[in-house]
Amino acid sequence: MKLIYTEQALFGLEEALEFIAPKVTQEKLLEIRDRILDKADTLLLHPLQGQKEPYLEHLDLGYRRIIESHYKIIYRVIDEYIYITDIFDSRQDPDKMKG
């Protein structure tokens, strides 16, 4: 299996970190980023561990999610690839989630 981050996922991560940056230290910000990325790495061992993402089921593309604190890591498994398609702060309106 290979983990691939889409441009949208990287943008989502950056956006989430920018949102909390004024409220936390740089050290804490890096810790949060690392925890999110480490959680995504767990998919390499257990790619189907996440639940189906209900807000994206209408697309019928098999989107799943895993959670790290307030962050949803949205992904799809296609053959030998795990595509991280979005990293979404779950405190936001779920209608903002991109699919």
C-alpha positions in Angstrom: 0.0 0.0 0.0 1.1 3.5 -0.7 -0.3 6.7 0.9 -0.9 9.7 -1.3 -2.0 13.1 -0.2 -4.1 15.1 -2.7 -3.6 18.8 -3.1 -7.0 19.4 -1.4 -5.8 17.3 1.6 -2.7 19.4 2.0 -4.7 22.6 1.6 -7.2 21.4 4.3 -4.3 20.6 6.7 -2.8 24.0 6.1 -6.1 25.7 6.5 -6.9 23.9 9.8 -3.5 24.7 11.2 -3.7 28.4 10.2 -7.1 28.6 12.0 -5.6 27.4 15.3 -2.2 29.0 14.9 -3.1 32.3 16.8 -4.4 30.3 19.7 -1.5 27.9 20.3 2.3 27.9 20.5 4.4 26.9 17.5 5.4 23.8 19.3 1.8 22.8 20.0 0.9 23.5 16.3 3.7 21.2 15.1 2.5 18.6 17.6 -1.0 18.7 16.3 0.2 18.5 12.7 2.4 15.5 13.5 -0.5 13.7 15.3 -2.7 14.2 12.2 0.0 12.9 9.9 0.8 10.0 12.2 -2.8 9.0 12.4 -3.0 9.0 8.6 0.1 6.7 8.5 -1.9 4.1 10.5 -3.9 3.5 7.3 -0.9 1.8 5.8 -1.4 -1.2 8.2 -5.2 -1.1 8.3 -6.6 0.7 5.3 -10.2 -0.1 6.0 -10.2 0.9 9.7 -12.1 4.1 9.1 -15.9 4.4 9.0 -17.7 5.3 5.8 -18.0 9.1 5.6 -21.8 9.9 5.6 -21.5 13.4 4.2 -19.8 11.9 1.0 -21.8 8.7 0.6 -23.9 10.3 -2.1 -20.8 10.3 -4.3 -20.7 6.5 -4.1 -16.9 6.5 -4.2 -16.2 4.7 -1.0 -15.0 7.6 1.1 -14.0 6.7 4.6 -12.8 8.7 7.6 -10.6 8.4 10.6 -10.5 10.9 13.4 -7.6 12.5 15.2 -8.9 14.9 17.9 -11.1 17.5 16.1 -9.9 16.5 12.6 -11.4 14.1 10.1 -9.0 12.5 7.7 -11.0 11.7 4.6 -9.7 9.0 2.3 -10.4 6.4 -0.4 -8.7 3.1 -1.0 -8.1 2.3 -4.7 -6.1 -0.9 -5.5 -2.8 -0.5 -3.7 -3.2 3.2 -3.0 -4.7 5.1 -0.1 -5.7 8.6 -1.2 -6.0 11.1 1.6 -8.5 13.5 -0.1 -9.2 16.0 2.7 -8.3 16.9 6.2 -11.2 18.6 7.8 -11.7 20.4 11.1 -14.9 18.8 12.4 -15.8 21.9 14.3 -16.7 23.5 10.9 -19.9 23.1 9.0 -19.8 19.7 7.3 -21.4 21.2 4.2 -18.0 22.8 3.6 -16.4 19.4 3.2 -15.2 18.9 -0.4 -15.9 15.7 -2.2 
